[in-house]
C-alpha cells in the first residue's frame, strides 16, 4: 500500500511550516508516471523519462509540482541530483498527496 512510513521505516517528509523536505527514490524509464510506495523511508517516484540530460529531474519536479499543488519553480533538488536517491525542498505546497499519509491515517510528515 502506498505511504511513506510504517513501523519499520522512517519518515520521508519533514516540514518546518513553510517548506517540505521530501526524501525520494527515483525509478526512471518506468511504464507509467506516478508517485509510488515507500521504500526504506523514501517515497518512490516512477518516471517515464530517461536519466539523460536532466530529463528525469525535470519530470520529477513537474510530478511533485502537480502532487503538491505548487509551481515547479518552488521545488528544488537539494541532494542527489545525479543519483536515484534525491531530496527535494518544496515551498508553497497547497495540498499533501495521499501517498504521504501512513496507512494508519497518521501524517508521516513531522514538524522539524
N, C-alpha and C positions, 0 to 999 in steps of 0.2 A: 504494500500500500504506500502511496506517496507520502512524503513527510520528511522533515529534516532531523527529527530527533526520536529516539526511543530509549529504553532503559540502558542500552549498551553503547549508544553513540552520544557525542557531544553536540551542542547546538551549532547550526550552520549560519545563523543570522543573529547579529547583535546590533542594538540601536542606542544612540546617545540622545534620542529625542528629535534630532534633526536629520541625521544620516543613518543609513543602514549599512553595515559591513556584512557582506554575504560571501561565504565560502562555497565554491563550486568545483565540480569535476566535469570537464567538457568531453563529450563524445562527438567527434567530427564525422562527417560523411554518413550520418545516420539516415535511415529511410524516412524519418519524419522530424519536424521541428517542434520541440516540446520541452517543458520542464518535466523532469523525471523524479525518480525516487532518491532518497538519501542514501549515500554510500560513504561510510566512515566519517560521518559528520559533515559531509559536503553534499549540497544539492546537485543532482546530475542535470546537465543541460545537454539535450540531444539536438545537434545542429546538422543541417544538411550540407553546409559549406565545407570545403576542404581547408586544412590548416596552411593555406598558402597566401602570402602577401597580406596577411591580416584579415582575410575574408571571414574566418571563423570568429575572430574577436568582434568584428563589426556586426555579424549576425547575432552573437551572444548579447551584445549591448542592445540591439533592436528588440530581441526577445524579452530581455529583462525590462526594457522600457515599457513595452506593452503590458507585461505582467504586473508591474508596479505602478502603472499609470503616471509616468513621468517622462520628460523629454530625454532622448538619447544623449544630449549634451550634458545631462545631470548625472550620468553614470560614467565611472572611470574604473579602469583596472589598476589596482594599487599593488598587486603582487601576481606574478605568474604569467606575464604577457606572452611568453614563448612556450609555456608548458600546458599540461592538461589541468592541473590544479590551479585555479585562479581565485583571487579575492577581489571582489568588486565593492566600490563605495557608491551607494545610491542616495541621491539627495532629492528631496521634494516628492517622495512617494505619496500617492493619493489612495493607494489600496495595497493590501497584502494578499498575495496569491494563496489559494488554499493549500498548495504544496508546502507552504512554510509552517502550517499548523500540524501539530502531532496528532496521531490517531486518537489519543485520549481527549482531544479537544483543548489541551493546554497550548498556549502560544509557545513556540520554540524560541522566539526572539526575546532576548533579555536586555534589560537596561544595562548599559556599560558603565 
